[in-house]
Amino acid sequence: MRTIILIFMAAAFLCGPIHGQDASPGQQENELPKGDILFPEEEIQGIALWTDAVKEFSGKKEPLTIRDYLGLEYPRSLVASPDGRYVAFTIRKPSRDFQGWETQVHVLRVRDRKSWQVTTSAASCWSPAWSPDGKVLTFLSMRTSPHGGESTQLFALPFMDGGEAYAMTSLENGVEEYAWSPAGGVIVLLTEESLVREESQRGLKTTARSSRDPKPGKVLYLLDPRTGEASFLASVDRGVANLRFSPDGKLIVFQSNRTGEYNDEQKYDLFIMNLDGRLRQLTDDPGPETVPRFSPDGRKVAFITQTVPDIEFAETDVSIVNVDGSGRKNLTGDFDYSVKGFTWTKNGRLLAQVDEGMYTRVYSLDPGGGTMERVAGDNVVVSDLAV
């Protein structure tokens, strides 16, 4: 069964500090509060995990302080394992001196709602992802670099067999973002271009970038997880983000505002790249198009857009477009609330996270007919969705 995990915000519950070696499924467990099955939708089993942060402090005579609020621990970056048995997520909490943040990766076992911390490095660990076979849990972490100084690299933790995490990359400028191909044969890596621009000097293919721009662009590499070899794919502009593979592993979709600058956040468009580096633009409309996700059949791409272009605080919607760029359709344009997130289900429907007043609802959308059905969200604030 596929599993939808709805984590509700204001959650001070999940995992206290756990120290020791990297943990396998049977080690260092915490028990989570009991939840309710929210909605069985065809082959989907839904469970909800929550706690009320106010209750955490209800026994205190003192009022809730800023330090209390900053110390709340709630899950982020949820990713369900391929078999639906586990959910990886991150917990961010203040450092002991409250001068910074520390992030570590945790895992929840869905069957009994036990959770444990799987990374214990002194350095923060984030951006967890499962290998397609579910045997390896990957994440990013900033460690001492072989090139000197510190850089963010990709690490792998043998999850099912246990063992220490090991570095999968040693790129000079580190790894900013990555994504597994569905079959697990390759991982796409995003890194900053070297100042010497070695790839360009060798005459390899690049995408358009202004020669008058002194800031370095970005580079995409394809990493073979079995050998650790990283091969150059293409040079891209520094606005590239949100990499995702198509279900057949032949295409990569991403967003870019071409500069990476905050002031250009209304200029995001979507692009599709073949594994030989050929690039084409998928959207070119006023306002931003972000968070692209291929449909399960690979024929469409869903993404977040705005009802009113170029207005920073405009209502956000979920739209779809065919992979060839035709048939763009706003699925929630007539809906009066903002869509903050979404995910595809196995049967080709969309689950949308919608802000309604003080709370968040979850709706099931039919991309074909455009119908919406509310499936979860009574007096809660949903912070993340994972299928």
matplotlib code that plots the C-alpha trace (Angstrom):
import matplotlib.pyplot as plt

x = [0.0, 1.1, 1.0, 0.1, 1.7, 0.2, 2.3, 0.6, 2.6, 3.1, 4.5, 6.9, 6.8, 9.0, 12.5, 14.6, 18.3, 19.7, 23.4, 25.4, 26.2, 24.0, 20.9, 19.3, 15.5, 15.7, 17.7, 17.1, 13.4, 10.9, 7.1, 4.9, 1.5, -1.4, -3.0, -6.1, -6.6, -7.9, -8.9, -8.5, -8.5, -8.4, -5.0, -3.9, -3.7, -3.7, -2.4, -2.1, 0.5, 0.2, 0.5, -0.6, 2.4, 0.3, -0.3, 3.5, 3.5, 0.0, 1.3, 3.7, 2.8, 5.0, 3.8, 5.2, 8.5, 10.4, 12.9, 10.1, 8.8, 12.2, 12.7, 9.7, 10.7, 8.5, 9.1, 10.1, 11.1, 9.1, 9.9, 8.2, 10.2, 9.3, 7.5, 5.6, 7.0, 9.2, 9.2, 12.4, 12.2, 14.3, 14.1, 15.6, 16.3, 18.4, 22.0, 22.7, 23.8, 20.9, 23.3, 22.3, 20.3, 21.1, 19.3, 19.3, 17.5, 15.0, 13.0, 9.4, 8.3, 4.7, 3.5, 4.0, 4.8, 8.2, 10.8, 14.6, 17.4, 19.6, 22.2, 24.3, 27.0, 28.2, 27.4, 23.8, 22.2, 19.3, 17.5, 16.8, 15.9, 15.5, 17.1, 14.4, 15.0, 14.7, 18.0, 19.9, 18.9, 20.8, 21.2, 23.3, 25.8, 28.6, 31.8, 35.6, 36.3, 39.3, 39.8, 40.2, 37.7, 34.1, 31.6, 28.2, 28.4, 26.0, 26.1, 24.6, 23.4, 22.9, 19.5, 18.4, 21.8, 23.0, 26.4, 28.0, 27.1, 29.7, 30.3, 29.1, 30.6, 33.7, 32.8, 35.0, 32.1, 29.9, 26.3, 23.4, 20.7, 20.2, 17.6, 17.5, 16.4, 13.3, 15.4, 18.2, 20.9, 21.8, 21.6, 21.5, 23.6, 23.5, 26.7, 28.2, 30.4, 34.2, 35.7, 38.1, 35.1, 36.9, 33.9, 33.5, 37.2, 36.9, 34.1, 31.3, 27.8, 26.4, 23.1, 22.8, 24.3, 25.5, 29.2, 28.9, 27.7, 30.7, 29.0, 29.5, 26.7, 25.7, 26.6, 24.6, 26.4, 25.1, 26.4, 26.6, 25.8, 27.5, 30.9, 30.8, 31.7, 30.2, 29.9, 29.3, 25.8, 25.4, 26.2, 23.1, 22.3, 22.4, 18.6, 18.1, 16.3, 13.8, 15.2, 12.9, 13.2, 10.4, 9.0, 11.0, 14.2, 14.8, 14.0, 14.7, 12.4, 13.4, 12.6, 14.8, 14.6, 18.0, 19.7, 19.0, 18.3, 15.4, 14.2, 13.7, 11.4, 8.5, 10.5, 10.6, 9.9, 10.0, 12.6, 13.0, 16.4, 17.3, 20.1, 22.3, 22.1, 19.5, 17.3, 13.9, 11.6, 8.3, 6.6, 7.0, 4.1, 3.9, 4.5, 6.4, 6.0, 7.6, 7.8, 7.4, 6.4, 5.9, 2.6, 2.9, 2.5, 5.1, 2.8, 2.1, 3.9, 2.1, 3.4, 2.6, 1.6, -0.2, -3.7, -2.3, 1.2, 4.0, 2.2, 4.4, 1.6, -1.0, -3.0, -1.2, -2.7, -1.7, -1.6, -0.7, 0.8, 1.6, 5.3, 5.4, 4.2, 0.6, -2.6, -1.8, -4.6, -5.1, -6.9, -7.6, -8.1, -11.7, -10.9, -10.7, -7.8, -4.0, -2.5, 0.7, 1.8, 0.8, 1.8, 0.7, -0.9, -0.3, -3.7, -2.9, -4.8, -3.3, -3.4, -3.3, -2.4, -4.7, -4.7, -8.2, -8.3, -6.4, -6.2, -5.0, -7.2, -6.1, -8.1, -8.1, -8.0, -8.9, -6.6, -8.9, -12.2, -11.0, -13.2, -12.0, -12.9, -11.9, -10.3, -8.6, -8.0, -10.2, -8.7, -5.2, -2.3, -0.7, 3.0, 4.0, 2.7, 4.4, 3.1]
y = [0.0, 3.5, 5.8, 9.5, 11.1, 14.3, 16.1, 18.9, 22.0, 23.2, 19.8, 19.7, 15.9, 13.9, 13.1, 14.3, 14.2, 10.7, 10.1, 7.3, 5.7, 6.0, 3.9, 1.0, 0.3, -1.5, 1.0, 4.1, 4.3, 6.8, 6.3, 8.9, 9.9, 7.9, 9.2, 8.5, 7.0, 10.0, 8.7, 5.5, 6.6, 3.5, 2.0, 4.9, 4.5, 7.8, 8.3, 11.5, 12.2, 15.3, 17.0, 20.3, 22.5, 24.6, 21.4, 21.1, 24.2, 24.0, 22.9, 25.8, 28.8, 31.0, 32.2, 30.8, 32.5, 33.1, 30.6, 28.0, 28.7, 28.4, 25.1, 23.5, 20.5, 19.6, 17.5, 18.9, 17.5, 14.3, 11.5, 8.1, 5.0, 3.2, 0.4, 2.9, 1.3, 4.2, 8.0, 10.0, 13.6, 16.3, 18.0, 21.4, 22.8, 25.6, 25.0, 24.9, 28.5, 29.6, 31.1, 28.9, 25.9, 22.2, 19.8, 16.0, 13.2, 11.0, 8.0, 7.0, 3.4, 3.6, 0.2, 1.1, 4.9, 4.4, 7.0, 7.4, 9.7, 8.2, 11.0, 12.1, 14.1, 17.4, 18.9, 19.4, 16.9, 17.7, 16.9, 13.2, 10.9, 7.1, 5.0, 3.5, 0.1, 1.5, 0.1, 3.4, 6.8, 9.7, 13.2, 16.4, 17.5, 20.0, 18.3, 19.0, 18.9, 17.1, 20.3, 22.3, 24.0, 22.8, 21.9, 20.3, 16.8, 13.9, 11.1, 7.6, 5.6, 1.9, 1.8, -1.8, -3.3, -0.7, 0.9, 4.3, 7.0, 7.5, 10.3, 9.7, 12.9, 15.1, 17.9, 21.0, 23.3, 20.8, 19.7, 22.1, 19.8, 16.2, 13.8, 10.0, 8.6, 6.2, 3.1, 4.2, 4.0, 7.6, 10.7, 14.2, 16.7, 20.5, 22.3, 25.7, 26.1, 26.2, 29.7, 28.2, 26.9, 23.7, 22.2, 25.3, 25.2, 21.6, 22.8, 20.8, 21.9, 24.7, 26.6, 30.3, 32.6, 36.3, 36.6, 40.0, 38.3, 37.9, 35.5, 31.7, 29.7, 26.1, 22.7, 19.5, 16.2, 12.6, 10.4, 6.6, 5.5, 2.1, 3.5, 7.0, 8.4, 11.8, 12.8, 16.3, 16.9, 20.6, 24.1, 26.0, 29.4, 29.9, 30.2, 26.4, 24.6, 21.8, 19.0, 16.1, 13.0, 11.8, 8.3, 6.7, 8.4, 10.0, 13.6, 16.1, 19.0, 22.1, 25.7, 28.7, 32.5, 32.6, 34.7, 33.0, 36.4, 36.9, 40.0, 37.8, 35.3, 36.4, 35.3, 31.5, 29.4, 25.6, 23.7, 20.1, 18.6, 15.3, 13.2, 14.3, 17.9, 19.1, 21.8, 23.2, 25.7, 24.3, 27.4, 31.1, 33.0, 36.1, 35.3, 32.4, 28.7, 26.6, 23.2, 21.0, 17.4, 14.8, 12.8, 9.1, 8.3, 11.0, 12.8, 15.9, 18.2, 19.8, 23.0, 26.0, 29.3, 32.5, 33.7, 37.3, 37.4, 39.5, 40.1, 38.7, 37.9, 36.8, 33.6, 30.5, 27.7, 24.3, 24.0, 21.2, 21.2, 18.5, 17.5, 19.1, 22.4, 22.2, 22.0, 24.2, 24.3, 26.0, 23.4, 25.8, 29.2, 29.4, 28.3, 31.2, 29.9, 29.5, 26.1, 25.8, 22.4, 19.3, 15.7, 13.2, 9.9, 6.6, 6.7, 10.0, 12.3, 15.3, 16.0, 19.7, 21.4, 24.5, 27.4, 28.2, 30.9, 29.7, 26.1, 23.9, 21.5, 18.7, 18.3, 15.5, 16.9, 15.2, 16.7, 15.6, 16.8, 19.5, 18.4, 18.9, 16.9, 17.7, 14.7, 15.9, 18.9, 19.9, 22.5, 21.7, 23.2, 20.7, 21.4, 18.7, 15.9, 12.7, 9.8]
z = [0.0, -0.7, 2.3, 2.7, 5.7, 6.9, 9.4, 11.2, 12.2, 15.7, 16.6, 19.5, 19.6, 17.5, 18.7, 21.5, 21.2, 20.5, 20.5, 19.0, 15.7, 12.7, 13.4, 11.6, 11.7, 15.0, 17.0, 19.1, 18.8, 20.2, 20.2, 18.6, 19.7, 18.3, 15.2, 13.1, 9.7, 7.8, 4.4, 2.5, -1.2, -3.4, -2.7, -0.4, 3.3, 5.2, 8.7, 10.7, 13.3, 15.4, 18.7, 20.0, 20.8, 23.2, 25.3, 25.6, 27.8, 29.2, 32.6, 32.9, 34.9, 32.8, 29.4, 26.2, 25.4, 22.2, 23.4, 23.9, 20.5, 18.8, 20.6, 19.1, 17.0, 14.1, 11.0, 7.6, 4.2, 4.4, 2.0, 2.1, 1.3, -1.9, -0.1, 2.2, 5.4, 6.5, 6.3, 6.5, 7.6, 9.3, 12.6, 13.0, 16.5, 17.9, 18.9, 22.6, 22.6, 20.5, 18.0, 15.1, 13.9, 13.8, 11.5, 11.6, 9.7, 11.5, 10.3, 11.2, 10.9, 9.8, 11.2, 14.9, 14.6, 16.2, 15.2, 15.7, 14.6, 11.9, 11.6, 14.6, 12.9, 14.5, 11.2, 10.1, 7.7, 5.4, 2.2, 2.8, -0.1, -0.5, -3.2, -5.4, -3.9, -0.4, 0.8, 1.0, 2.6, 1.1, 2.5, 2.2, 4.9, 5.1, 6.1, 5.7, 1.9, 0.3, -1.6, 1.6, 3.8, 4.1, 1.4, 1.2, -0.2, -0.8, 1.7, 1.8, 4.8, 4.3, 5.9, 5.8, 6.5, 9.0, 9.1, 9.0, 6.4, 3.7, 1.2, -2.4, -3.8, -3.4, -5.8, -5.6, -5.0, -3.2, -4.0, -3.8, -4.8, -6.1, -7.3, -7.8, -11.2, -10.7, -11.6, -9.3, -12.0, -11.8, -9.5, -11.0, -9.0, -9.1, -8.1, -8.7, -11.7, -11.1, -11.6, -14.2, -16.1, -17.1, -18.8, -21.1, -21.9, -23.1, -25.5, -23.8, -24.4, -22.3, -22.0, -22.7, -20.2, -20.4, -20.8, -19.0, -15.9, -13.5, -11.1, -11.8, -13.1, -12.1, -13.5, -13.7, -13.2, -13.5, -10.7, -10.9, -7.4, -7.9, -9.0, -7.6, -11.0, -11.8, -15.5, -16.8, -18.2, -18.9, -17.7, -16.6, -15.1, -11.4, -11.0, -11.5, -8.7, -7.9, -10.1, -10.8, -13.1, -15.3, -14.4, -17.3, -16.2, -19.6, -18.7, -16.0, -15.2, -13.2, -12.5, -13.1, -12.8, -14.6, -11.9, -8.6, -7.1, -4.7, -6.5, -9.6, -7.9, -10.2, -13.2, -12.7, -15.7, -16.2, -18.4, -19.5, -20.2, -21.9, -20.4, -23.3, -22.2, -24.7, -23.1, -24.0, -22.2, -21.0, -19.7, -20.6, -19.1, -16.9, -13.2, -11.7, -12.4, -9.6, -8.0, -11.1, -10.7, -13.4, -13.4, -12.8, -16.5, -17.4, -19.8, -17.8, -15.4, -12.4, -10.9, -8.6, -10.3, -9.4, -10.1, -10.6, -12.2, -10.8, -7.4, -4.7, -2.3, -4.9, -4.5, -5.6, -7.7, -9.0, -12.8, -15.3, -18.7, -21.2, -21.5, -25.0, -23.6, -24.8, -22.9, -19.9, -17.4, -14.0, -11.8, -8.9, -10.6, -9.5, -6.0, -3.5, -1.4, -2.0, -2.8, -0.8, -1.9, -3.8, -4.6, -7.2, -6.1, -7.8, -9.6, -11.3, -8.9, -7.1, -3.4, -2.8, 0.5, 0.7, 3.2, 4.4, 7.0, 10.1, 9.0, 6.2, 4.2, 1.9, -1.4, -4.0, -7.5, -10.8, -13.4, -16.2, -14.9, -12.6, -9.7, -6.1, -3.1, 0.4, 2.1, 5.3, 7.5, 10.5, 12.7, 11.8, 9.9, 7.5, 7.0, 4.5, 2.3, 1.3, -0.8]

ax = plt.figure().add_subplot(projection="3d")
ax.plot(x, y, z, "-o")
ax.set_aspect("equal")
plt.show()
